[in-house]
Amino acid sequence: MKEVGVDLSAHASKGLTDLPKVRWDYVITMGCGDACPFVPSKKTEDWGIPDPKHLPLDEFRKIRDQIEKKVQNLINEVTQPPGEISR
């Protein structure tokens, strides 16, 4: 992530039990399908993206970039005023 300007050195992974007990606006899962734990949300999407953790670097980069694109698309979708046509 550092090679694309994201410093994660001050961050640590969290489990679901570490998250606040709220109803989230969006929950995005990455391919666990029916095996995903239940997290209360207004909208849930499964992106079907494989875990890049043990993949070769070039495959990791492809998945990282795919996630970035999907996140950007989601941000654009949720921040677009109602009735406006997406480009």
N, C-alpha and C positions, 0 to 999 in steps of 0.2 A: 504494500500500500504506500510505503514511503516513496517509491519511484513515481507515483502519481500525485505526490504532494500531501498525502494524508499520514500524519504521525499518530500511530496508535500506541505509542510506548507508555502513555499515562492511563490507558484503558485496560480493563480486564473483562473477560467473559462473565456473563451473568446467567443464572438459571431462571426459569420461570417463577420460582418461589421468591426470587429477589425483586421481582417487579411489583409495583403498587397494585393493590386489588381494586381496579377500576374497569369500566367498560371502555375499551380503546375505540377510536374512530376506525382505524384500519389495523388488521393483523395480516402480515404477509408470511406465508410458509414457503419453504423451498423444496417441496417435492416429497413430503412425508405422507401426503394423501390422507387416508382414513386413520393412519397411525399418529397423526399430529395431535398433541394435547389440546384440550379445549381452552381457549382464551376468549373471554367475553369481548365482543366487538360489534360495531355497527356493520362492518363489512370485512369479510375474510377472502383472501385470494391465495391460491396456491400457484406459484410460478414454475414448479416442476424443474428446478435448477439443481444439479448434483452438487454435493458437498465437495469443494475444491481442496480440502485440507491435505489429502495425500496424493494429489495429482502432480504431474510434472509441471514445472514453472510455466511453460507456454500454455498449457491447458488451464492452469490457475488464472493466468492473466485473461484468457478468453472469458472465463466465468466471471471474474471481477468486473470486466468491461460490460458483460451482459447485465449483471446486477446494477451497475451504474446507470445503464441506459433505461432499464425498467424503473428504477427509482426516479430518474428524471421525468420519465413519462407519467408516473403516478403523481409527482409533484405538480406537473403541468395540468393534469386532469383535475386535481382537487383544488387548485388555485384559480382555475378558469371561471370567470363569472358565468352564472346560469344563462343559457341561451346563446352564448358565444360559440362559434364554430372553431374547433381545433384545427390547426394547420400542421 
